[in-house]
Amino acid sequence: MEKYVSDLMAGVKAKNPGESEFHQAVQEVAESLTLVLDREPRYRKAKILERIIEPERVIMFRAAWQDDKGELHVNRGFRIQMNSAIGPYKGGLRFHPSVNLGILKFLAFEQVFKNALTTLPMGGGKGGSDFDPHGRSDAEVMRFCQAFMCELFRHIGPDTDVPAGDIGVGAREIGFLFGMYKKLKDEFTGVMTGKGLTWGGSVIRPEATGYGAVYFADEMLKTRKEDLKGKTALVSGAGNVAQYTVEKLITLGAKPVTLSDSTGYIYDEQGIDRDKLMFVMDLKNNRRGRISEYADKFKGAVFTKVDPKLDYNPLWNHKAECAFPSATQNEINGKDATNLLRNGCYVVSEGANMPSTIDAVNQFLDAKILFGPGKAANAGGVATSGLEMAQNSMRIRWTREEVDARLFNIMKNIHDVCYRTAEKYGTPGNYVNGANIAGFTKVAEAMLDQGLV
């Protein structure tokens, strides 16, 4: 099987040059799947993994728009429709200067397995643009979103492809995108998730990814007859995922002590409480300020500017039992993993997509800590998007308590299936193998049933 993975990766790199994040995501999955491909040669014969690796459709287009000064701008838009074996394509839109084809293919590839784990009927997709909404006026963001949707609307729909938000795409952007779709199609359908509560959105959707990552961590701890109460937690990021990770950690009795953004991070040894979290939410959601203002506001908190030239992130070099990387891909490298383990961390629950490098993941697995990979631990966001789709289809709205209960049960079920699958394939406690194999087998069986399409 080692030769199979080697040959597979050689082909992936030759066909997708320069797409390092995509190569990384495929390699991690392929190495896990040797366990199931060895037992189930029919998957290899039908080349299921090779077919999942190749997107069903890649859409790339121009989005031209005008800023408030009348200057013209041209950005590139994408939608990767990766796999629809178990349902309509489902996955977020990311607006960030770093967006390129390789990053979106890695995200779409991960989304296929993540969505399968939720047990909801959703395929995998991802999209976005290299447009940067930061520092732009509402009018400028609206004009870009309308230009973007003028092309994307041809390729999406409630039974075809249902985008959501991601980095740089929040409630404001979803509103502008949906409004343009509605105008162009002359219909009101559940074509997007993350909508406003007054026009088809679901309660708990902004909170869901963060809540889910914490629920998953708590379920992992239960396997050792422990819980989160009293534990110190490092959290990266300061957006929705990080904010609601902190909120749920506080609720369950843990002590979150860090948050970060692109300028650096704050460390608050006393812990981030609800009042401090409310300040962060206003800072990031309303005023769009920098996390350094937290240290100006609260005594004892320290802001550290992170030099991008450093080969490690000092945020991960504090004593803590738990880590919740909730910012972006590859934010924890091998040196960061070494620091985390040395400082007593034994629970890592990934709120972001692929935030740990392969070196970091291998260190966590070798140390046999509780490591929840993103495709399992952060599936709460897309799970609640799936619940929003269900509510839209039925033209009903569930209460906060109902949605939170469904989210908790979905995360518990994801944990349990990953745990059981890892044991079944001889790697107990390895949630990476459990998540990859459980997600793959569900999609693989659907693809076999549907023939060579």
C-alpha positions as CSV (number, residue, x, y, z in Angstrom):
1,M,0.0,0.0,0.0
2,E,3.0,2.3,0.5
3,K,3.6,2.1,-3.3
4,Y,0.0,2.9,-4.0
5,V,0.1,6.1,-1.9
6,S,3.4,7.1,-3.5
7,D,2.1,6.6,-7.0
8,L,-1.1,8.3,-6.2
9,M,0.7,11.4,-4.8
10,A,3.0,11.5,-7.7
11,G,0.0,11.7,-10.0
12,V,-1.7,14.3,-7.8
13,K,1.4,16.6,-7.8
14,A,1.9,16.2,-11.5
15,K,-1.7,17.1,-12.4
16,N,-2.0,19.9,-9.7
17,P,1.4,21.6,-9.6
18,G,2.0,24.3,-7.0
19,E,-1.1,23.4,-4.9
20,S,0.7,22.4,-1.7
21,E,-2.4,22.6,0.6
22,F,-4.3,20.3,-1.7
23,H,-1.4,17.9,-1.9
24,Q,-1.2,17.9,1.9
25,A,-4.9,17.2,2.4
26,V,-4.9,14.4,-0.1
27,Q,-1.8,12.8,1.4
28,E,-3.2,12.8,4.9
29,V,-6.4,11.1,3.7
30,A,-4.7,8.6,1.5
31,E,-2.4,7.4,4.2
32,S,-5.4,6.8,6.5
33,L,-7.3,5.0,3.8
34,T,-4.7,2.4,3.2
35,L,-6.3,0.6,6.1
36,V,-9.7,0.3,4.4
37,L,-8.4,0.0,0.8
38,D,-6.4,-3.0,1.9
39,R,-9.5,-4.7,3.3
40,E,-11.9,-3.6,0.5
41,P,-10.2,-4.0,-2.9
42,R,-13.4,-3.1,-4.6
43,Y,-12.8,0.5,-3.7
44,R,-9.4,0.4,-5.4
45,K,-10.8,-1.4,-8.4
46,A,-13.4,1.3,-8.9
47,K,-10.8,4.0,-8.3
48,I,-13.1,5.7,-5.8
49,L,-10.3,7.8,-4.1
50,E,-8.9,8.9,-7.5
51,R,-12.4,10.0,-8.5
52,I,-13.0,11.9,-5.2
53,I,-9.6,13.7,-5.6
54,E,-10.7,15.0,-9.1
55,P,-13.4,17.7,-8.7
56,E,-16.6,17.1,-10.6
57,R,-16.5,20.7,-11.8
58,V,-14.2,23.7,-11.3
59,I,-15.7,27.1,-12.1
60,M,-13.4,30.2,-12.4
61,F,-14.6,33.6,-13.4
62,R,-14.0,37.4,-13.4
63,A,-15.6,39.7,-10.8
64,A,-15.2,43.3,-11.9
65,W,-16.4,46.1,-9.6
66,Q,-16.0,49.8,-8.8
67,D,-14.9,51.3,-5.4
68,D,-16.3,54.4,-3.8
69,K,-13.7,56.6,-5.6
70,G,-14.8,55.3,-9.0
71,E,-11.7,53.1,-9.5
72,L,-12.2,49.8,-11.2
73,H,-11.0,46.5,-9.8
74,V,-10.9,43.0,-11.2
75,N,-10.9,40.0,-8.8
76,R,-11.0,36.3,-9.6
77,G,-13.9,34.1,-8.4
78,F,-14.1,30.4,-7.9
79,R,-16.5,27.6,-7.1
80,I,-15.1,24.0,-6.7
81,Q,-17.9,21.5,-6.9
82,M,-16.0,18.5,-5.6
83,N,-18.4,15.6,-5.0
84,S,-22.2,15.3,-5.1
85,A,-22.6,11.5,-4.4
86,I,-24.6,12.0,-1.2
87,G,-26.3,15.4,-1.8
88,P,-26.0,18.9,-3.3
89,Y,-22.6,20.5,-3.1
90,K,-22.2,22.2,0.3
91,G,-19.4,24.4,1.5
92,G,-18.5,28.0,2.3
93,L,-17.2,31.0,0.3
94,R,-13.9,32.6,1.4
95,F,-13.0,36.2,0.5
96,H,-9.3,36.7,1.3
97,P,-6.2,37.8,-0.7
98,S,-4.7,34.3,-0.1
99,V,-7.5,32.5,-2.0
100,N,-6.3,30.5,-5.0
101,L,-7.3,27.3,-6.8
102,G,-5.1,25.0,-4.6
103,I,-6.5,26.3,-1.3
104,L,-10.1,26.0,-2.4
105,K,-9.5,22.5,-3.8
106,F,-8.1,21.4,-0.4
107,L,-11.0,22.9,1.4
108,A,-13.5,21.3,-1.0
109,F,-11.8,17.9,-0.7
110,E,-11.9,18.1,3.1
111,Q,-15.6,19.2,2.9
112,V,-16.6,16.0,1.2
113,F,-15.5,13.9,4.2
114,K,-16.7,16.4,6.8
115,N,-20.2,16.6,5.3
116,A,-20.4,12.8,5.1
117,L,-19.6,12.6,8.8
118,T,-22.6,14.8,9.7
119,T,-25.0,12.0,8.4
120,L,-26.9,14.8,6.5
121,P,-27.4,14.6,2.7
122,M,-24.7,17.0,1.6
123,G,-21.9,16.8,-1.0
124,G,-18.7,18.8,-0.8
125,G,-17.8,22.1,-2.4
126,K,-16.0,25.3,-1.7
127,G,-15.6,28.7,-3.3
128,G,-14.5,32.3,-2.9
129,S,-12.4,35.1,-4.3
130,D,-9.1,36.9,-3.7
131,F,-11.2,40.0,-2.8
132,D,-10.3,41.5,0.6
133,P,-13.4,42.9,2.4
134,H,-11.2,44.3,5.2
135,G,-11.2,48.1,5.2
136,R,-13.9,48.3,2.5
137,S,-17.1,50.2,2.9
138,D,-20.5,48.5,3.0
139,A,-21.2,49.9,-0.4
140,E,-18.0,48.6,-1.9
141,V,-18.6,45.1,-0.4
142,M,-22.1,45.2,-1.8
143,R,-20.9,46.0,-5.3
144,F,-18.3,43.3,-5.2
145,C,-20.8,40.7,-3.9
146,Q,-23.3,41.6,-6.6
147,A,-20.6,41.3,-9.3
148,F,-19.5,37.9,-7.8
149,M,-23.1,36.6,-7.7
150,C,-23.8,37.8,-11.3
151,E,-21.7,34.8,-12.4
152,L,-22.1,32.4,-9.5
153,F,-25.9,32.3,-9.7
154,R,-25.7,30.2,-12.9
155,H,-24.1,27.3,-11.0
156,I,-25.9,27.1,-7.7
157,G,-29.4,26.3,-6.3
158,P,-31.1,24.6,-3.4
159,D,-30.9,21.2,-5.0
160,T,-27.5,21.8,-6.8
161,D,-25.1,23.7,-4.7
162,V,-25.7,25.6,-1.5
163,P,-22.8,28.0,-0.5
164,A,-22.3,29.4,3.0
165,G,-19.8,31.8,4.6
166,D,-16.2,31.3,5.5
167,I,-13.2,33.6,6.2
168,G,-14.2,37.1,5.1
169,V,-17.8,36.2,4.4
170,G,-20.1,36.9,7.3
171,A,-23.7,38.0,7.7
172,R,-23.2,41.2,5.7
173,E,-21.7,39.4,2.7
174,I,-24.3,36.6,2.8
175,G,-27.0,39.2,2.7
176,F,-25.6,41.0,-0.3
177,L,-25.0,37.7,-2.1
178,F,-28.5,36.3,-1.4
179,G,-30.2,39.6,-2.4
180,M,-28.5,39.5,-5.8
181,Y,-29.3,35.9,-6.3
182,K,-33.0,36.5,-5.5
183,K,-33.1,39.4,-8.0
184,L,-31.4,37.4,-10.8
185,K,-33.5,34.3,-10.3
186,D,-36.7,35.9,-9.2
187,E,-37.2,33.3,-6.5
188,F,-36.8,33.0,-2.8
189,T,-35.2,29.6,-2.0
190,G,-32.7,28.2,0.5
191,V,-29.8,28.6,-1.8
192,M,-27.4,29.9,0.8
193,T,-27.0,29.3,4.5
194,G,-25.9,31.7,7.2
195,K,-28.8,33.9,6.3
196,G,-30.3,36.5,8.7
197,L,-32.9,35.2,11.2
198,T,-35.7,37.3,9.6
199,W,-35.2,35.8,6.2
200,G,-34.6,32.1,6.5
201,G,-31.6,31.8,8.7
202,S,-31.2,29.4,11.6
203,V,-30.4,30.2,15.2
204,I,-27.1,28.8,16.4
205,R,-25.5,29.0,12.9
206,P,-22.9,31.7,13.8
207,E,-22.1,29.8,17.0
208,A,-22.1,26.3,15.5
209,T,-18.5,25.7,14.5
210,G,-17.1,26.9,17.8
211,Y,-19.7,25.1,19.9
212,G,-19.2,21.9,17.9
213,A,-15.4,22.0,18.4
214,V,-15.9,22.3,22.2
215,Y,-18.5,19.5,22.2
216,F,-16.1,17.3,20.3
217,A,-13.3,18.0,22.8
218,D,-15.6,17.2,25.7
219,E,-16.6,13.9,24.1
220,M,-13.0,13.0,23.6
221,L,-12.3,13.7,27.3
222,K,-15.2,11.5,28.3
223,T,-13.3,8.5,26.9
224,R,-10.8,9.2,29.7
225,K,-13.5,9.9,32.3
226,E,-12.7,13.6,32.3
227,D,-14.3,16.9,31.2
228,L,-13.4,20.5,30.4
229,K,-14.2,21.9,33.8
230,G,-11.1,23.7,35.2
231,K,-8.9,23.2,32.2
232,T,-6.9,26.0,30.6
233,A,-7.4,26.4,26.9
234,L,-5.5,28.2,24.1
235,V,-7.7,29.5,21.3
236,S,-6.5,31.2,18.1
237,G,-8.4,33.5,15.9
238,A,-11.0,36.1,16.9
239,G,-13.8,35.5,14.4
240,N,-17.0,33.6,14.8
241,V,-15.3,30.2,15.4
242,A,-12.9,31.6,18.1
243,Q,-15.6,33.7,19.8
244,Y,-18.1,30.9,20.2
245,T,-15.4,28.4,21.1
246,V,-14.5,30.7,24.0
247,E,-18.2,31.2,24.9
248,K,-18.9,27.4,25.1
249,L,-15.6,26.8,27.0
250,I,-16.7,29.4,29.6
251,T,-20.1,27.7,29.9
252,L,-18.5,24.3,30.5
253,G,-16.2,25.7,33.2
254,A,-12.9,25.9,31.2
255,K,-10.5,28.9,31.2
256,P,-9.7,30.3,27.7
257,V,-6.6,32.6,27.9
258,T,-5.8,33.5,24.3
259,L,-7.2,35.0,21.1
260,S,-5.5,36.3,18.0
261,D,-5.8,38.1,14.6
262,S,-3.4,38.8,11.8
263,T,-1.5,41.4,13.9
264,G,-0.7,39.1,16.9
265,Y,-2.3,37.6,20.0
266,I,-3.4,38.4,23.5
267,Y,-2.7,36.3,26.5
268,D,-4.9,36.8,29.6
269,E,-3.6,34.6,32.5
270,Q,-6.8,35.4,34.5
271,G,-8.9,34.0,31.8
272,I,-11.4,35.5,29.3
273,D,-14.7,35.8,31.0
274,R,-18.1,36.7,29.5
275,D,-17.7,40.5,29.9
276,K,-14.3,40.3,28.2
277,L,-15.8,38.2,25.4
278,M,-18.5,40.7,24.9
279,F,-15.8,43.4,24.4
280,V,-14.1,41.1,21.8
281,M,-17.4,40.5,20.0
282,D,-18.1,44.2,19.7
283,L,-14.5,44.9,18.7
284,K,-14.4,42.3,15.9
285,N,-18.0,42.2,14.7
286,N,-19.1,45.8,15.0
287,R,-16.0,48.0,15.0
288,R,-13.7,45.6,13.0
289,G,-10.8,46.6,15.3
290,R,-7.6,44.8,16.2
291,I,-7.2,42.3,19.0
292,S,-4.4,44.5,20.5
293,E,-7.2,46.8,21.9
294,Y,-8.0,43.9,24.4
295,A,-4.7,44.4,26.2
296,D,-5.3,48.2,26.3
297,K,-8.7,47.6,27.9
298,F,-8.0,44.8,30.4
299,K,-5.2,45.0,33.0
300,G,-3.0,41.9,33.1
301,A,-3.6,41.0,29.5
302,V,-0.5,41.1,27.2
303,F,-0.5,41.6,23.5
304,T,2.3,40.1,21.5
305,K,3.0,41.0,17.9
306,V,3.9,37.9,16.0
307,D,6.8,38.1,13.5
308,P,5.8,36.1,10.4
309,K,9.5,35.3,10.0
310,L,9.5,33.2,13.2
311,D,9.4,29.5,12.7
312,Y,6.9,29.1,15.5
313,N,3.9,30.9,16.9
314,P,4.4,32.0,20.6
315,L,0.6,31.7,21.2
316,W,1.1,27.9,21.3
317,N,3.9,28.2,23.8
318,H,1.9,28.7,27.0
319,K,0.9,26.1,29.6
320,A,-2.5,24.7,28.9
321,E,-4.3,21.4,28.8
322,C,-6.3,22.2,25.6
323,A,-5.8,23.9,22.3
324,F,-8.4,25.0,19.8
325,P,-6.8,26.3,16.6
326,S,-9.6,28.3,15.1
327,A,-7.9,30.7,12.6
328,T,-6.6,29.2,9.4
329,Q,-4.8,26.3,7.7
330,N,-1.3,25.2,8.9
331,E,-1.2,27.6,11.9
332,I,0.3,24.8,14.0
333,N,3.6,23.5,12.7
334,G,6.0,20.9,14.1
335,K,7.7,23.3,16.4
336,D,4.4,24.6,17.7
337,A,3.3,21.0,18.3
338,T,6.5,20.3,20.3
339,N,5.8,23.4,22.4
340,L,2.2,22.4,23.1
341,L,3.1,18.9,24.2
342,R,6.0,20.2,26.4
343,N,3.6,22.6,28.1
344,G,1.2,19.8,29.0
345,C,-1.4,20.1,26.2
346,Y,-3.2,16.7,25.7
347,V,-6.4,17.9,23.9
348,V,-6.4,19.5,20.5
349,S,-9.7,20.1,18.8
350,E,-9.4,21.8,15.4
351,G,-11.9,24.6,14.8
352,A,-10.3,25.7,11.6
353,N,-9.7,23.6,8.4
354,M,-6.4,21.7,8.5
355,P,-4.8,24.1,11.0
356,S,-2.0,21.5,11.8
357,T,0.7,20.5,9.4
358,I,1.4,16.9,8.8
359,D,4.5,17.1,11.1
360,A,2.3,18.5,13.9
361,V,-0.4,15.9,13.4
362,N,2.1,13.1,13.5
363,Q,3.5,14.4,16.8
364,F,0.0,14.5,18.3
365,L,-0.7,11.0,17.1
366,D,2.7,9.6,18.3
367,A,2.1,11.2,21.7
368,K,-1.4,9.6,21.8
369,I,-3.1,12.8,23.0
370,L,-6.8,13.5,22.2
371,F,-6.6,15.0,18.7
372,G,-9.8,15.9,16.9
373,P,-9.1,16.7,13.2
374,G,-10.9,19.5,11.6
375,K,-13.1,17.4,9.3
376,A,-14.7,15.9,12.5
377,A,-14.2,18.5,15.2
378,N,-15.3,21.6,13.2
379,A,-18.2,19.9,11.4
380,G,-20.7,21.7,13.6
381,G,-20.8,24.6,11.3
382,V,-21.8,22.7,8.2
383,A,-24.1,20.5,10.2
384,T,-26.1,23.5,11.3
385,S,-26.0,24.8,7.8
386,G,-27.6,21.4,6.9
387,L,-30.2,22.0,9.6
388,E,-30.9,25.5,8.1
389,M,-31.4,23.8,4.7
390,A,-33.9,21.4,6.3
391,Q,-35.8,24.3,7.9
392,N,-35.9,26.2,4.6
393,S,-37.2,23.2,2.7
394,M,-40.0,22.7,5.3
395,R,-40.7,26.4,5.6
396,I,-40.4,26.2,9.4
397,R,-38.0,27.4,12.1
398,W,-36.8,25.5,15.1
399,T,-36.1,27.1,18.5
400,R,-32.6,27.8,19.8
401,E,-32.9,24.8,22.2
402,E,-34.0,22.5,19.4
403,V,-31.1,23.4,17.1
404,D,-28.5,23.3,19.9
405,A,-29.7,19.9,20.9
406,R,-29.5,18.6,17.3
407,L,-26.0,20.1,17.0
408,F,-24.9,18.4,20.2
409,N,-26.3,15.1,19.1
410,I,-24.6,15.4,15.6
411,M,-21.2,16.2,17.2
412,K,-21.6,13.3,19.7
413,N,-22.5,10.9,16.8
414,I,-19.5,12.2,14.8
415,H,-17.2,11.5,17.7
416,D,-18.7,8.1,18.3
417,V,-18.4,6.9,14.7
418,C,-14.8,8.2,14.5
419,Y,-13.9,6.4,17.7
420,R,-15.6,3.2,16.7
421,T,-14.1,3.2,13.2
422,A,-10.6,3.8,14.5
423,E,-11.0,0.8,16.8
424,K,-12.5,-1.3,14.0
425,Y,-9.4,-0.7,11.8
426,G,-6.9,-1.4,14.6
427,T,-5.9,2.2,15.5
428,P,-7.8,2.9,18.8
429,G,-7.9,6.6,19.7
430,N,-6.7,7.7,16.3
431,Y,-9.5,10.1,15.3
432,V,-7.7,11.0,12.1
433,N,-8.1,7.5,10.8
434,G,-11.6,7.2,12.2
435,A,-12.8,10.4,10.5
436,N,-11.1,9.8,7.2
437,I,-12.3,6.2,6.9
438,A,-15.9,6.8,8.1
439,G,-16.4,9.7,5.8
440,F,-14.8,7.9,2.8
441,T,-16.8,4.7,3.2
442,K,-20.1,6.6,3.2
443,V,-19.2,8.5,0.0
444,A,-17.6,5.4,-1.6
445,E,-20.7,3.3,-1.2
446,A,-22.9,6.0,-2.7
447,M,-20.5,6.3,-5.7
448,L,-20.5,2.5,-6.2
449,D,-24.3,2.5,-6.2
450,Q,-24.5,5.3,-8.8
451,G,-22.1,3.8,-11.3
452,L,-19.3,5.4,-13.2
453,V,-20.5,9.0,-13.5
